[in-house]
Amino acid sequence: MKIIFHKNFDKQYKKLNKKEQKKVQNRLSKFAQDPFAPLLNNHPLRGRYTDYRSINITVDLRAIYKFNGKDQCIFVAVDTHSNLY
C-alpha cells in the first residue's frame, strides 16, 4: 500500500511530541501491512469527513485518511479526537 501525506497532515504531525510521532510511525507501519487490523479500529466517518476513514493512533489521537484507488491512500489529518471532530 502506498501512503501519501497531505501538507496539513505533515504540519499537524510536526506539532506532536516525539513519543506521539513514534506512535504514529508504528501505527502507519501496521496500516501499510494490514489497513483493517483490529488494533487500528479502522472506521468510516460521516459529516464533514464523508468518504474519509479514521484509525486510532492512541486512546485520543486519530489519523484521518482517504483511499485513492486500490493500493494508495492519502492521510489528511492527525490530531486528538476532540480537535478533529
Protein Blocks (a to p, Z undefined) as FASTA:
>chain_A
ZZdddfklmmmmmmpcfklmmmmmmmmmmmmmommbfklopacdehjlgoiacddfblml
ccddddebjkbccdfbdcdfklmZZ
